[in-house]
Amino acid sequence: MNTHHSDRNTGSPTVTTLLWTAIAVCAGINTGLSMTGHVAFGAIAGIVAVVLLVAVGVRNLRHRRQ
């Protein structure tokens, strides 16, 4: 059983942490802007958050398949 994985194959934990941080920031911006009546800008931040969530999911699936 080979448990050695290169960083290239599994993804960097730093990148994952940055993605989750960006998701939290975008979700906060989405909430704040939506509450203050700037719904269009809040929606943009929400869309960015969803795209980042998909990126985290894809990274997770790639890691699990290896």
Secondary structure, DSSP 8 states (H G I E B T S, - for coil): ------HHHH--HHHHHHHHHHHHHHHHHHHHHHHTT-HHHHHHHHHHHHHHHHHHHHHHHHHHH-
